[in-house]
Amino acid sequence: MVNGCFVFFVFSIVYLGMIFGRLPRLALDRTGIVLLGAIVLLATGKASLEGGRSGIDVPTILLLFGFMVISAQFRLGGFYSEVSRRIGALSASPQLVLGAVVGASALMSALLTNDVVCLAMTPVLGAGCIRRELNPLPFLLALACASNIGSALTLIGNPQNMLIGQYLSLSFGGYMLFAAPPVLLSLLFLWGIVLFLFRGRWTLEMEDHRVDERPFDSWQTLKGCVVLTIVVGMFLFSSLPRDLTALGAAGILLLSRKMASRRTLEIVDWQLLLLFLGLFVVNAAFEAAGGLEILKELLESAGVSLSSPAWLYGVTTLLSNLVSNVPAVMLLLPIVRDVPQAGYILAVSSTFAGNMLLVGSIANIIVAGEAERMGIRFDWKQHALVGVPVTLISLAAGLACLRLF
């Protein structure tokens, strides 16, 4: 019992740190907090890296790494910057430009990591808006929300969907058929909501802001497109393991005479990989100590049944906004692994929930941070005006489709 109490204490500290983003008087971010918790459990013998006791899902880590390399290929090839430049230079009305931002960012986020899409597009798109004397705020809000919504379309659009797909062995094509209607409806509502909120406020004069734009390399982009198309095709029509397929694709892209592997690997999000590894260790120790059973009993005593789609939707949404969607999914997955359609519910609700608050998604934080560096005001209130209604509509659409699926 003493051992269990110690594990529960470390687990609580880790998840409280995830909620508040830091620990008092310590310069630790969320990744540092999770990693420290895992180290404490390993050092005290409450967790182990031997055999299956670590809880680390190696296929998920490999799949995530593989797609980080694929995303890096497009970024180094200047693909994201080129798309942003072309959208910013469109000779169309602001309303149509907004539609192009929503569509392009959603599509790219469905096939590549939404965080990378936002990181690469925000400064170039913002600078393009400023040059055209367009108010950049509605376009950046649309970019953040659309990238989150679009990433819900596939099992490779974001890290939590990769984990869910691997853990529950979901059908790649089957999930897309389920997710497509709520994603498309959400994108249309997002476009309409931004149009309504910013009517009459499309122009704004700001000081021109120079950004370092990556030059477009058509060959490297073509190489990335061919590899990505083959990978998605294999996911749809082949039974080969997705993690090994993605890892093989990464290996092919690293074979280059011009693009140094060091540059590619520098773009890989090692912080996110460490966050995953640490959470796997912490959550496995918590489960081994009986924590998941206690948590499930507490929820049931409060009348909360995670076997109910509506309750699972609600709990996932709340938890995703408290601790972020990746930790929320990692905690809930073992509890609901036998619940029918749990994978669909977790993937859609945790992703859509990321739009509700500015801190609900890393993609939101990235866009806000890049916008601030350009002198563009982007606070949580402005985000909530768009994010809250879009999230509620997205979740409602997802729940409706779940009942029809």
C-alpha positions as CSV (number, residue, x, y, z in Angstrom):
1,M,0.0,0.0,0.0
2,V,2.9,2.3,0.8
3,N,4.4,1.7,-2.6
4,G,1.0,2.4,-4.2
5,C,0.7,5.7,-2.3
6,F,4.1,6.8,-3.5
7,V,3.2,6.0,-7.2
8,F,-0.1,7.8,-6.8
9,F,1.7,10.9,-5.3
10,V,4.2,11.0,-8.2
11,F,1.3,10.5,-10.7
12,S,-0.7,13.3,-9.1
13,I,2.3,15.7,-9.2
14,V,2.9,14.9,-12.9
15,Y,-0.7,15.6,-13.9
16,L,-1.0,18.7,-11.8
17,G,2.1,19.9,-13.5
18,M,0.4,19.2,-16.8
19,I,-2.6,21.3,-15.8
20,F,-0.6,24.3,-14.6
21,G,2.2,24.0,-17.0
22,R,4.9,24.2,-14.3
23,L,5.9,23.4,-10.7
24,P,6.4,26.1,-8.1
25,R,9.9,27.6,-8.1
26,L,11.2,25.1,-10.7
27,A,12.0,26.0,-14.3
28,L,10.3,22.9,-15.7
29,D,7.9,22.8,-18.6
30,R,5.4,20.0,-19.2
31,T,7.9,17.7,-20.8
32,G,10.4,18.3,-18.0
33,I,7.8,17.5,-15.4
34,V,6.8,14.2,-17.0
35,L,10.4,13.2,-17.6
36,L,11.3,14.0,-13.9
37,G,8.3,11.9,-12.7
38,A,9.4,8.9,-14.9
39,I,13.0,9.2,-13.6
40,V,11.8,9.2,-10.0
41,L,9.7,6.1,-10.5
42,L,12.5,4.3,-12.3
43,A,15.1,5.3,-9.7
44,T,12.9,4.1,-6.8
45,G,12.1,0.8,-8.6
46,K,8.4,1.6,-8.9
47,A,8.8,1.4,-12.7
48,S,11.0,-0.6,-14.9
49,L,12.3,-0.5,-18.5
50,E,12.6,-4.3,-18.6
51,G,10.2,-6.4,-20.6
52,G,6.7,-5.1,-20.9
53,R,6.7,-3.3,-17.5
54,S,7.8,0.0,-19.0
55,G,4.4,0.5,-20.7
56,I,6.3,2.1,-23.7
57,D,4.4,1.5,-26.9
58,V,7.3,1.2,-29.3
59,P,5.2,1.0,-32.5
60,T,3.6,4.4,-31.6
61,I,6.9,6.0,-31.0
62,L,8.3,4.7,-34.3
63,L,5.2,5.9,-36.2
64,L,5.4,9.3,-34.6
65,F,9.1,9.6,-35.4
66,G,8.6,8.5,-39.0
67,F,6.0,11.2,-39.6
68,M,8.1,13.8,-38.0
69,V,10.8,13.0,-40.6
70,I,8.3,13.2,-43.4
71,S,7.0,16.5,-42.1
72,A,10.6,17.8,-41.9
73,Q,11.1,16.9,-45.5
74,F,8.2,19.2,-46.6
75,R,9.4,22.0,-44.2
76,L,13.0,21.9,-45.5
77,G,11.7,21.8,-49.0
78,G,9.9,25.1,-48.4
79,F,6.5,23.5,-49.2
80,Y,4.6,25.1,-46.3
81,S,6.1,28.5,-47.0
82,E,5.3,28.3,-50.7
83,V,1.6,27.4,-49.9
84,S,1.4,30.3,-47.5
85,R,3.0,32.7,-50.0
86,R,0.5,31.6,-52.7
87,I,-2.5,32.0,-50.4
88,G,-1.3,35.5,-49.3
89,A,-0.8,36.6,-52.9
90,L,-4.3,35.4,-54.1
91,S,-6.1,38.1,-56.1
92,A,-9.4,37.3,-54.4
93,S,-11.6,38.8,-51.7
94,P,-10.6,38.4,-48.0
95,Q,-13.5,35.9,-47.6
96,L,-12.2,33.6,-50.3
97,V,-8.6,33.9,-49.0
98,L,-9.9,32.9,-45.6
99,G,-11.5,29.8,-47.2
100,A,-8.2,29.0,-48.8
101,V,-6.5,29.2,-45.4
102,V,-9.1,26.9,-43.8
103,G,-9.0,24.3,-46.6
104,A,-5.2,24.2,-47.1
105,S,-4.2,24.1,-43.4
106,A,-6.9,21.4,-42.7
107,L,-5.8,19.2,-45.6
108,M,-2.1,19.5,-44.8
109,S,-2.7,18.8,-41.1
110,A,-4.7,15.6,-42.0
111,L,-1.6,14.1,-43.6
112,L,1.2,15.9,-41.8
113,T,1.6,17.0,-38.2
114,N,-0.6,20.0,-37.4
115,D,2.0,21.5,-35.1
116,V,4.5,21.7,-37.9
117,V,2.0,23.1,-40.3
118,C,1.2,25.9,-37.9
119,L,4.9,26.6,-37.1
120,A,5.8,26.9,-40.8
121,M,2.7,28.8,-42.1
122,T,2.1,31.4,-39.4
123,P,4.9,33.8,-40.0
124,V,4.7,33.7,-43.8
125,L,0.9,34.0,-43.9
126,G,1.0,36.8,-41.3
127,A,3.6,38.7,-43.3
128,G,1.6,38.2,-46.5
129,C,-1.6,39.6,-44.9
130,I,0.4,42.7,-43.6
131,R,1.8,43.4,-47.1
132,R,-1.8,43.3,-48.5
133,E,-3.0,45.5,-45.6
134,L,-5.3,42.7,-44.5
135,N,-6.1,42.2,-40.8
136,P,-4.0,39.1,-40.1
137,L,-5.9,38.0,-36.9
138,P,-8.9,36.2,-38.6
139,F,-6.6,34.3,-40.9
140,L,-4.3,33.2,-38.1
141,L,-7.3,32.2,-35.9
142,A,-8.6,30.2,-38.8
143,L,-5.2,28.6,-39.4
144,A,-5.0,27.4,-35.7
145,C,-8.6,26.1,-35.5
146,A,-8.6,24.5,-39.0
147,S,-5.3,22.7,-38.4
148,N,-6.8,21.1,-35.3
149,I,-10.0,20.2,-37.0
150,G,-8.2,18.8,-40.1
151,S,-5.9,16.7,-38.1
152,A,-9.0,14.8,-36.8
153,L,-9.6,13.4,-40.3
154,T,-7.0,10.7,-40.2
155,L,-5.1,8.5,-37.8
156,I,-1.8,10.3,-38.7
157,G,-3.0,13.9,-38.3
158,N,-1.8,14.3,-34.7
159,P,0.1,12.4,-32.0
160,Q,-3.0,11.3,-30.0
161,N,-4.6,9.9,-33.1
162,M,-1.5,7.9,-34.0
163,L,-1.5,6.5,-30.4
164,I,-5.2,5.6,-30.6
165,G,-4.9,4.0,-34.0
166,Q,-1.9,1.9,-33.0
167,Y,-3.3,0.9,-29.5
168,L,-6.7,-0.2,-30.7
169,S,-5.6,-1.3,-34.2
170,L,-8.2,0.9,-35.9
171,S,-8.9,0.7,-39.7
172,F,-7.2,3.6,-41.4
173,G,-9.9,3.9,-44.1
174,G,-12.8,3.1,-41.7
175,Y,-11.8,5.9,-39.4
176,M,-11.6,8.4,-42.3
177,L,-15.1,7.5,-43.4
178,F,-16.3,8.2,-39.8
179,A,-14.4,11.4,-39.3
180,A,-15.0,13.0,-42.7
181,P,-18.5,14.3,-42.1
182,P,-17.9,16.0,-38.7
183,V,-14.6,17.4,-40.0
184,L,-16.1,18.9,-43.1
185,L,-19.1,20.4,-41.2
186,S,-16.7,21.8,-38.6
187,L,-14.6,23.5,-41.3
188,L,-17.6,25.1,-42.9
189,F,-18.8,26.4,-39.5
190,L,-15.4,27.7,-38.7
191,W,-15.3,29.6,-42.0
192,G,-18.8,31.0,-41.3
193,I,-18.1,32.0,-37.7
194,V,-14.9,33.9,-38.6
195,L,-16.7,35.6,-41.5
196,F,-19.4,36.7,-39.1
197,L,-17.1,37.8,-36.2
198,F,-14.8,39.9,-38.5
199,R,-17.4,41.3,-40.9
200,G,-16.3,44.9,-41.8
201,R,-12.9,44.4,-40.1
202,W,-10.9,42.8,-42.9
203,T,-8.4,45.6,-43.5
204,L,-5.6,46.8,-41.1
205,E,-2.5,48.8,-41.7
206,M,0.5,47.5,-39.8
207,E,4.3,47.9,-40.1
208,D,5.7,45.5,-42.6
209,H,7.3,42.5,-40.9
210,R,10.2,40.6,-42.6
211,V,10.4,36.9,-42.0
212,D,13.0,34.3,-43.0
213,E,11.1,32.3,-45.6
214,R,12.5,29.0,-46.8
215,P,13.1,28.9,-50.6
216,F,10.9,26.4,-52.4
217,D,12.7,23.3,-53.6
218,S,10.4,21.6,-56.1
219,W,12.5,18.4,-56.2
220,Q,12.6,17.9,-52.4
221,T,8.8,18.6,-52.2
222,L,8.1,16.2,-55.0
223,K,10.2,13.5,-53.3
224,G,8.2,14.1,-50.1
225,C,4.8,14.0,-51.9
226,V,5.7,10.7,-53.6
227,V,6.8,9.0,-50.4
228,L,3.8,10.3,-48.5
229,T,1.4,9.1,-51.2
230,I,2.9,5.7,-51.1
231,V,2.7,5.6,-47.3
232,V,-1.0,6.6,-47.2
233,G,-1.8,4.1,-50.0
234,M,-0.1,1.3,-48.0
235,F,-2.1,2.4,-44.9
236,L,-5.3,2.1,-46.9
237,F,-4.7,-1.0,-48.9
238,S,-1.9,-3.0,-47.2
239,S,-1.8,-5.0,-43.9
240,L,1.9,-4.1,-43.3
241,P,2.5,-2.5,-39.8
242,R,2.1,1.2,-40.0
243,D,5.0,2.0,-37.7
244,L,7.5,0.0,-39.9
245,T,6.0,1.6,-43.1
246,A,6.5,5.1,-41.7
247,L,9.9,4.2,-40.4
248,G,10.9,2.9,-43.9
249,A,9.6,6.1,-45.5
250,A,11.7,8.1,-43.1
251,G,14.8,6.1,-44.0
252,I,14.2,6.7,-47.7
253,L,13.9,10.5,-47.1
254,L,17.1,10.5,-45.1
255,L,18.9,9.1,-48.1
256,S,19.8,12.3,-49.8
257,R,22.8,13.8,-51.6
258,K,21.7,17.4,-50.9
259,M,19.7,17.5,-47.7
260,A,21.9,16.7,-44.8
261,S,20.3,14.3,-42.3
262,R,21.4,16.5,-39.5
263,R,19.1,19.3,-40.7
264,T,16.2,16.9,-40.9
265,L,16.7,15.5,-37.5
266,E,17.1,18.9,-36.0
267,I,13.4,19.6,-36.9
268,V,12.2,16.3,-35.2
269,D,10.2,17.2,-32.1
270,W,12.3,15.4,-29.6
271,Q,10.5,17.1,-26.7
272,L,7.2,15.5,-27.8
273,L,8.9,12.1,-28.1
274,L,10.3,12.4,-24.6
275,L,6.8,13.5,-23.4
276,F,5.4,10.3,-24.8
277,L,8.1,8.1,-23.3
278,G,7.7,9.7,-19.9
279,L,4.0,9.4,-19.9
280,F,4.1,5.8,-20.9
281,V,6.3,5.0,-17.9
282,V,4.3,7.1,-15.4
283,N,0.9,5.7,-16.6
284,A,2.2,2.1,-16.6
285,A,3.3,2.5,-13.0
286,F,0.0,4.0,-12.1
287,E,-1.9,1.2,-13.7
288,A,0.3,-1.5,-12.1
289,A,-0.4,0.1,-8.7
290,G,-4.2,-0.3,-9.3
291,G,-4.7,3.4,-10.0
292,L,-6.9,2.9,-13.1
293,E,-9.3,0.6,-11.2
294,I,-9.6,3.2,-8.4
295,L,-10.2,6.0,-10.9
296,K,-12.8,4.0,-12.7
297,E,-14.6,3.2,-9.4
298,L,-14.5,6.9,-8.4
299,L,-16.1,7.9,-11.7
300,E,-18.8,5.2,-11.5
301,S,-19.6,6.2,-7.9
302,A,-20.1,9.7,-9.2
303,G,-22.5,8.4,-11.8
304,V,-20.0,8.8,-14.7
305,S,-19.9,5.8,-17.0
306,L,-17.1,5.9,-19.6
307,S,-18.9,3.1,-21.5
308,S,-21.5,5.8,-22.5
309,P,-20.5,7.7,-25.7
310,A,-21.9,10.9,-24.3
311,W,-20.0,10.6,-21.0
312,L,-16.8,9.6,-22.7
313,Y,-17.1,12.6,-25.0
314,G,-17.6,14.9,-22.1
315,V,-14.8,13.5,-19.9
316,T,-12.3,13.5,-22.8
317,T,-13.2,17.1,-23.7
318,L,-12.8,18.3,-20.1
319,L,-9.6,16.3,-19.5
320,S,-8.1,17.4,-22.8
321,N,-8.5,21.1,-21.8
322,L,-7.1,20.5,-18.4
323,V,-3.9,18.4,-19.2
324,S,-3.9,18.6,-23.0
325,N,-5.1,16.0,-25.4
326,V,-2.1,13.7,-25.5
327,P,-1.9,13.0,-21.7
328,A,-5.8,12.8,-21.6
329,V,-5.8,10.1,-24.3
330,M,-2.9,8.2,-22.7
331,L,-4.8,8.1,-19.4
332,L,-8.2,7.1,-20.7
333,L,-7.1,4.5,-23.4
334,P,-6.5,1.6,-21.0
335,I,-9.8,2.2,-19.2
336,V,-12.0,2.2,-22.3
337,R,-10.0,-0.2,-24.5
338,D,-13.0,-2.7,-24.5
339,V,-15.7,0.0,-25.1
340,P,-17.3,-0.2,-28.6
341,Q,-16.3,2.8,-30.8
342,A,-14.0,4.1,-28.0
343,G,-11.2,4.8,-30.5
344,Y,-13.5,7.0,-32.7
345,I,-14.8,8.9,-29.7
346,L,-11.4,9.5,-28.2
347,A,-9.8,10.6,-31.5
348,V,-12.5,13.0,-32.6
349,S,-13.4,14.5,-29.2
350,S,-9.8,14.9,-27.9
351,T,-8.8,16.7,-31.2
352,F,-11.9,18.9,-31.5
353,A,-11.5,19.8,-27.8
354,G,-8.2,21.4,-28.5
355,N,-9.9,24.3,-30.1
356,M,-11.9,25.4,-27.1
357,L,-9.1,27.2,-25.2
358,L,-5.9,28.7,-26.4
359,V,-3.9,26.3,-24.1
360,G,-5.9,23.3,-25.3
361,S,-3.6,22.6,-28.2
362,I,0.1,23.1,-29.0
363,A,-0.9,24.3,-32.4
364,N,-2.9,27.2,-30.9
365,I,0.1,28.1,-28.7
366,I,2.4,28.0,-31.7
367,V,0.2,30.4,-33.7
368,A,-0.2,32.8,-30.8
369,G,3.5,32.8,-30.1
370,E,4.5,33.4,-33.7
371,A,1.8,36.1,-34.0
372,E,3.1,37.9,-30.9
373,R,6.6,38.0,-32.4
374,M,5.1,39.8,-35.4
375,G,3.3,42.3,-33.2
376,I,-0.1,40.8,-33.9
377,R,-2.4,40.7,-30.8
378,F,-3.6,37.2,-30.2
379,D,-4.9,36.5,-26.7
380,W,-7.1,33.8,-25.1
381,K,-10.3,36.0,-25.3
382,Q,-10.0,36.5,-29.0
383,H,-9.3,32.8,-29.5
384,A,-12.2,31.8,-27.4
385,L,-14.7,33.9,-29.4
386,V,-13.9,31.5,-32.3
387,G,-12.7,28.4,-30.5
388,V,-15.6,27.9,-28.1
389,P,-18.5,27.9,-30.7
390,V,-16.4,25.9,-33.2
391,T,-15.6,23.3,-30.6
392,L,-19.2,22.9,-29.4
393,I,-20.4,22.5,-33.0
394,S,-17.6,20.1,-33.8
395,L,-18.3,17.9,-30.8
396,A,-22.0,17.9,-31.6
397,A,-21.4,16.9,-35.2
398,G,-19.0,14.2,-34.1
399,L,-21.5,12.8,-31.6
400,A,-24.3,12.8,-34.2
401,C,-22.1,11.0,-36.7
402,L,-21.2,8.5,-34.1
403,R,-24.8,7.6,-33.5
404,L,-25.3,7.1,-37.3
405,F,-22.1,5.3,-37.9
